Amino acid sequence: MGIVKISDELHDEIRKSCSVMSRSINSQAEFWVKIGMLAELNPTLTFHEIIKKQLLKEVVTISGAINE
């Protein structure tokens, strides 16, 4: 595990969004980093398509939550 230095402004945005998304500050930052990395690797996919692919990869099958 390493330490990543970010601006105070970005930290404030993470702090605000983590309470909305019911995640810890670290989990919210990790989520944004992961989604950003996946977006760069898959520039033709939308955010929702990226999330759907990740849910399918993990075999998350909540009835009605994933529209194919």
BATORTI-945497 format. One line per 8 residues: their letters; for each residue x, y, z of C-alpha. Coordinates in Angstrom, 1 decimal, m for minus. Layout:
REM BATORTI-945497
A = X:Y:Z; ...;
This chain:
REM BATORTI-945497
MGIVKISD = 0.0:0.0:0.0; 1.3:3.4:m0.9; 0.5:7.0:m0.2; m0.9:9.2:m3.0; m0.8:12.9:m2.5; m3.7:14.8:m3.9; m4.8:18.4:m3.8; m6.9:19.7:m0.9;
ELHDEIRK = m9.7:20.5:m3.3; m9.9:17.0:m4.7; m9.8:15.6:m1.2; m12.8:17.8:m0.3; m14.7:16.5:m3.3; m13.9:12.9:m2.4; m15.0:13.6:1.2; m18.3:15.1:0.1;
SCSVMSRS = m19.1:12.3:m2.4; m18.1:9.4:m0.1; m21.0:10.2:2.3; m23.4:10.3:m0.6; m22.1:7.0:m2.0; m21.8:5.4:1.5; m18.1:4.7:1.0; m15.0:5.5:3.0;
INSQAEFW = m12.8:8.3:1.7; m10.3:5.7:0.6; m12.9:3.5:m1.1; m14.3:6.5:m3.0; m10.9:7.6:m4.2; m10.1:4.0:m5.2; m13.4:3.7:m7.1; m12.7:6.9:m9.0;
VKIGMLAE = m9.1:5.8:m9.8; m10.4:2.4:m11.0; m13.2:3.9:m13.2; m10.8:6.5:m14.6; m8.3:3.8:m15.5; m11.0:1.6:m17.1; m12.3:4.7:m19.0; m8.8:5.4:m20.4;
LNPTLTFH = m8.4:1.7:m21.5; m11.9:1.6:m23.0; m12.5:5.1:m24.4; m15.6:4.0:m26.4; m17.5:2.8:m23.4; m19.8:5.0:m21.3; m19.6:5.1:m17.5; m22.7:2.8:m17.3;
EIIKKQLL = m21.2:0.3:m19.7; m18.0:0.2:m17.7; m20.0:m0.4:m14.5; m22.2:m3.1:m16.2; m19.1:m4.9:m17.5; m17.5:m4.9:m14.0; m20.8:m6.2:m12.4; m21.0:m9.0:m15.0;
KEVVTISG = m17.3:m9.8:m14.5; m18.1:m10.3:m10.8; m21.3:m12.2:m11.6; m23.5:m9.8:m9.8; m27.1:m10.8:m10.7; m29.5:m8.5:m8.9; m32.9:m9.2:m10.5; m33.8:m6.3:m12.8;
AINE = m30.7:m4.2:m12.0; m28.8:m5.2:m15.1; m30.6:m4.6:m18.4; m29.0:m6.5:m21.3;
